[in-house]
Amino acid sequence: MRRCARWCLIAASLAVWIPRSLAAQETDDPHQVQPERPTVATHAYTVWPGWVELEAGFELDRFDAGVHAASTPLALKIGVAPRVQVELQDAWVRNTDVGPARDGGGDLSLGVKWRLADHLPVIGSFAILPAIKFPTGSLRQGTGTGTTDARITLISSNQLGPVELDINAGYTRRSSAAHVPRNGTLWTVSGGVPVAGPFGWTAEVYGYPGTGGAGGSAPIVALLAGPTLSVRRWLACDLGAIVPIRGPQPRAVYAGGTWNIGQLWSSRAARSRGTSVSAPSRPR
């Protein structure tokens, strides 16, 4: 666990010192919102240096036997350098699985997305996202896992005409605990497309391969889909559902939005456009 966390921290540190010769504009407009929600996947693009974006939502999960869980995920994204953003994520969680309803804050996650390249053959824009999740939620209340997790996600984003295709592959290493497996993996394939005017549509298939051991679980494959709405260039909303294809994935409905709040500080990289390479705006 310590070795994996160390490598995540090294990658995050290197991201902050990325050479200026690799700088790229995230979009032609720094105030253009770039939503990662509502999908499990993320895209390879990043917030402009000095700019801040907030994602918030609500999800209601329905398990077997009438058990429900609700969460309000929140993610804050801050552009710290060309191609680099820091991400803070947490959620308020409410469970009804055993006895009376229990709620509280979830586990806090800190990550750094680093876009390494744009316009590569086949994989398009490519980024890595090392992150560490801290056990700030309560295991007893069911709002946290009780483990410290180090994870790394590889991200490919391609613009195929009006459609954006995002592919993720992730690996997680957890601190020792009897109730969860030490290792976990994730894959996702998602797409977004404009439909009419400010309306769009997003869909994703994602999976968690099965794990063994005392805390192991069966493989999960699920489908997420729903409409999106571009309210303003700096504000986007979403709505939809998640349905299981295989394994113990709960059925769920969700809603939320992404807000490009604006610029916190001025950056030379954000002001100079002459030699930068633009990444496409998100269609969803």
C-alpha positions as CSV (number, residue, x, y, z in Angstrom):
1,M,0.0,0.0,0.0
2,R,2.8,2.4,0.9
3,R,4.6,1.7,-2.3
4,C,1.5,2.3,-4.5
5,A,0.7,5.5,-2.5
6,R,4.3,6.7,-2.9
7,W,4.1,6.3,-6.7
8,C,0.8,8.2,-6.9
9,L,2.4,11.1,-4.9
10,I,5.4,11.1,-7.2
11,A,3.3,11.2,-10.3
12,A,1.2,14.1,-8.8
13,S,4.4,16.0,-7.9
14,L,5.8,15.5,-11.4
15,A,2.5,16.8,-12.9
16,V,3.0,20.2,-11.2
17,W,6.4,20.6,-12.7
18,I,5.4,19.6,-16.3
19,P,7.6,21.5,-18.8
20,R,6.1,24.5,-20.4
21,S,7.0,23.2,-23.9
22,L,4.2,20.6,-23.4
23,A,1.6,23.2,-22.6
24,A,-1.8,23.0,-24.3
25,Q,-5.0,24.9,-24.1
26,E,-7.8,22.8,-22.6
27,T,-10.5,24.5,-24.8
28,D,-10.6,27.7,-26.8
29,D,-12.7,29.3,-24.0
30,P,-11.4,28.9,-20.4
31,H,-15.0,29.5,-19.1
32,Q,-16.4,26.6,-21.2
33,V,-17.7,24.0,-18.7
34,Q,-16.1,20.5,-19.1
35,P,-18.4,18.1,-17.2
36,E,-17.0,14.7,-16.1
37,R,-20.3,13.7,-14.5
38,P,-22.7,12.0,-14.8
39,T,-20.6,9.0,-15.9
40,V,-18.3,6.8,-13.9
41,A,-15.6,7.6,-16.5
42,T,-13.7,10.8,-16.8
43,H,-12.4,12.5,-19.9
44,A,-8.7,13.5,-20.6
45,Y,-9.3,17.2,-20.6
46,T,-8.4,19.6,-17.8
47,V,-9.5,22.9,-16.4
48,W,-7.5,26.0,-17.5
49,P,-4.7,27.1,-15.2
50,G,-6.1,29.4,-12.5
51,W,-9.8,28.4,-13.2
52,V,-12.1,26.4,-10.9
53,E,-15.0,24.1,-11.7
54,L,-17.5,22.4,-9.4
55,E,-19.5,19.3,-10.0
56,A,-22.4,18.3,-7.7
57,G,-25.1,15.7,-7.9
58,F,-27.6,13.4,-6.2
59,E,-27.9,9.6,-6.7
60,L,-30.5,7.2,-5.3
61,D,-29.6,3.5,-5.3
62,R,-32.1,0.7,-4.9
63,F,-30.7,-2.7,-3.8
64,D,-32.5,-6.0,-3.4
65,A,-35.0,-6.4,-0.5
66,G,-36.0,-2.7,-0.6
67,V,-32.7,-1.4,0.7
68,H,-31.9,2.1,-0.5
69,A,-28.8,4.4,-0.4
70,A,-28.5,8.0,-1.3
71,S,-25.5,10.1,-2.0
72,T,-24.6,13.7,-3.0
73,P,-21.2,13.5,-4.7
74,L,-19.2,16.7,-4.9
75,A,-16.1,17.3,-6.9
76,L,-13.9,20.5,-7.0
77,K,-11.5,20.8,-9.9
78,I,-8.7,23.5,-10.0
79,G,-6.4,24.1,-12.9
80,V,-2.9,24.4,-11.5
81,A,-0.7,24.3,-14.7
82,P,-1.2,23.7,-18.4
83,R,-2.7,20.2,-18.8
84,V,-2.9,19.7,-15.0
85,Q,-5.8,19.9,-12.6
86,V,-6.2,19.0,-8.9
87,E,-9.4,17.2,-7.9
88,L,-11.0,17.0,-4.5
89,Q,-14.0,14.6,-4.2
90,D,-16.4,13.7,-1.3
91,A,-20.0,12.9,-0.7
92,W,-22.8,12.9,1.8
93,V,-24.1,9.3,2.1
94,R,-27.4,8.0,3.6
95,N,-28.0,4.2,4.1
96,T,-31.1,2.1,5.1
97,D,-29.5,-1.3,4.9
98,V,-29.6,-2.3,8.6
99,G,-32.0,-0.7,11.2
100,P,-32.7,3.0,11.1
101,A,-31.3,5.2,8.4
102,R,-27.7,6.4,8.9
103,D,-26.0,9.2,7.2
104,G,-22.7,11.1,7.2
105,G,-19.8,12.3,5.2
106,G,-18.1,9.9,2.8
107,D,-14.4,9.2,2.1
108,L,-12.4,12.2,0.8
109,S,-10.4,11.7,-2.4
110,L,-7.5,13.8,-3.7
111,G,-6.2,13.3,-7.3
112,V,-4.2,15.0,-10.0
113,K,-5.2,14.7,-13.6
114,W,-2.2,15.2,-16.0
115,R,-2.9,15.3,-19.8
116,L,0.2,13.9,-21.4
117,A,-0.7,14.4,-25.0
118,D,-3.3,15.4,-27.6
119,H,-4.1,14.1,-31.1
120,L,-2.3,10.8,-30.7
121,P,-3.1,8.0,-33.2
122,V,-6.0,5.8,-32.1
123,I,-6.0,7.0,-28.4
124,G,-6.5,10.7,-29.1
125,S,-6.0,12.8,-26.0
126,F,-4.3,10.8,-23.2
127,A,-4.1,11.5,-19.5
128,I,-3.3,9.8,-16.2
129,L,-5.1,10.4,-12.9
130,P,-3.3,9.2,-9.8
131,A,-5.4,9.6,-6.6
132,I,-5.5,8.7,-2.9
133,K,-8.8,8.1,-1.0
134,F,-8.7,8.7,2.7
135,P,-11.0,6.9,5.3
136,T,-12.8,10.0,6.4
137,G,-16.2,8.3,6.2
138,S,-17.5,6.0,8.9
139,L,-17.3,2.3,8.3
140,R,-19.7,1.6,11.2
141,Q,-22.3,4.0,9.7
142,G,-21.7,2.7,6.2
143,T,-20.6,6.0,4.8
144,G,-17.0,4.9,4.2
145,T,-14.9,1.9,3.4
146,G,-12.5,2.2,6.4
147,T,-9.5,1.8,4.0
148,T,-6.9,4.1,2.5
149,D,-6.8,3.6,-1.3
150,A,-4.2,4.4,-3.9
151,R,-5.5,4.3,-7.5
152,I,-4.3,5.1,-10.9
153,T,-6.6,5.7,-14.0
154,L,-5.5,5.8,-17.6
155,I,-7.8,7.9,-19.8
156,S,-8.3,8.1,-23.6
157,S,-10.6,10.7,-25.2
158,N,-11.4,10.9,-28.9
159,Q,-13.6,13.3,-30.9
160,L,-15.3,11.2,-33.6
161,G,-17.3,13.7,-35.6
162,P,-20.1,15.0,-33.2
163,V,-19.4,12.1,-30.7
164,E,-16.9,12.1,-28.0
165,L,-15.6,8.7,-26.9
166,D,-13.9,8.3,-23.5
167,I,-12.2,5.1,-22.4
168,N,-10.8,4.5,-18.9
169,A,-8.8,1.7,-17.2
170,G,-8.2,1.9,-13.5
171,Y,-6.4,0.0,-10.7
172,T,-6.9,0.4,-7.0
173,R,-4.7,-0.9,-4.1
174,R,-6.3,-0.7,-0.7
175,S,-4.9,-0.9,2.8
176,S,-5.4,-4.2,4.6
177,A,-8.9,-4.9,5.7
178,A,-10.9,-8.2,6.0
179,H,-14.1,-6.8,4.6
180,V,-12.8,-5.6,1.2
181,P,-10.3,-7.0,-1.4
182,R,-6.8,-5.5,-1.5
183,N,-6.9,-5.0,-5.2
184,G,-9.6,-3.7,-7.6
185,T,-9.9,-2.8,-11.2
186,L,-12.3,-0.8,-13.3
187,W,-13.0,-0.3,-17.0
188,T,-15.4,2.2,-18.7
189,V,-16.5,3.1,-22.2
190,S,-18.6,6.2,-22.5
191,G,-19.8,8.6,-25.2
192,G,-21.6,11.9,-25.5
193,V,-23.4,13.4,-28.4
194,P,-25.4,16.6,-29.1
195,V,-29.0,16.0,-29.9
196,A,-30.8,19.3,-30.5
197,G,-29.8,22.8,-29.5
198,P,-28.6,22.8,-25.9
199,F,-29.7,19.1,-25.4
200,G,-27.4,16.2,-25.6
201,W,-27.2,12.5,-24.6
202,T,-24.6,10.5,-22.7
203,A,-24.3,6.7,-22.3
204,E,-21.7,4.5,-20.7
205,V,-21.0,0.8,-20.1
206,Y,-18.7,0.2,-17.1
207,G,-17.5,-2.8,-15.2
208,Y,-15.7,-4.0,-12.0
209,P,-14.1,-7.4,-12.6
210,G,-14.7,-9.9,-9.8
211,T,-12.3,-10.2,-6.9
212,G,-11.5,-13.1,-4.6
213,G,-10.8,-13.6,-0.9
214,A,-12.9,-13.0,2.2
215,G,-14.1,-9.6,1.0
216,G,-14.3,-10.6,-2.7
217,S,-17.3,-9.8,-4.9
218,A,-18.8,-11.0,-8.2
219,P,-18.1,-9.1,-11.4
220,I,-20.3,-6.1,-12.1
221,V,-21.3,-4.7,-15.5
222,A,-23.8,-1.8,-15.8
223,L,-25.2,0.7,-18.2
224,L,-25.7,4.4,-17.5
225,A,-27.6,6.7,-19.8
226,G,-29.5,10.0,-19.8
227,P,-30.0,13.4,-21.3
228,T,-27.8,16.5,-20.7
229,L,-28.6,20.2,-20.9
230,S,-26.2,23.0,-21.6
231,V,-27.8,25.9,-19.7
232,R,-24.9,28.3,-20.3
233,R,-21.4,27.9,-21.6
234,W,-20.3,27.7,-18.0
235,L,-23.2,25.6,-16.7
236,A,-24.4,22.1,-17.7
237,C,-27.0,19.7,-16.1
238,D,-27.7,16.0,-16.4
239,L,-30.3,13.4,-15.5
240,G,-30.5,9.7,-16.0
241,A,-30.5,6.1,-14.7
242,I,-28.2,3.2,-14.1
243,V,-29.3,-0.4,-14.7
244,P,-27.3,-3.5,-14.0
245,I,-26.3,-5.8,-16.8
246,R,-24.4,-8.4,-14.6
247,G,-23.6,-8.7,-10.9
248,P,-24.8,-7.0,-7.7
249,Q,-25.0,-3.4,-9.2
250,P,-28.0,-1.5,-7.7
251,R,-30.5,0.2,-9.9
252,A,-30.2,4.0,-9.6
253,V,-31.4,7.4,-10.7
254,Y,-29.2,10.5,-10.7
255,A,-29.3,14.2,-11.4
256,G,-26.7,17.0,-11.1
257,G,-24.7,19.7,-12.8
258,T,-21.3,21.2,-13.5
259,W,-20.5,24.8,-12.9
260,N,-17.3,26.6,-14.2
261,I,-17.1,29.1,-11.4
262,G,-14.4,31.3,-13.0
263,Q,-10.9,32.4,-12.6
264,L,-9.1,32.4,-9.2
265,W,-5.8,33.8,-10.4
266,S,-4.2,35.0,-13.6
267,S,-1.8,32.7,-15.5
268,R,0.6,33.4,-18.3
269,A,-0.3,30.0,-19.7
270,A,-4.0,31.0,-19.8
271,R,-3.2,34.3,-21.5
272,S,-0.9,33.1,-24.3
273,R,-2.7,31.3,-27.1
274,G,-0.3,31.7,-30.0
275,T,1.4,28.3,-30.0
276,S,-1.0,26.2,-27.9
277,V,-2.8,23.1,-29.2
278,S,-6.6,23.2,-28.5
279,A,-8.4,20.2,-27.1
280,P,-12.1,19.9,-28.2
281,S,-14.9,21.0,-26.1
282,R,-17.0,18.3,-24.5
283,P,-20.3,17.6,-26.5
284,R,-22.2,16.6,-23.4
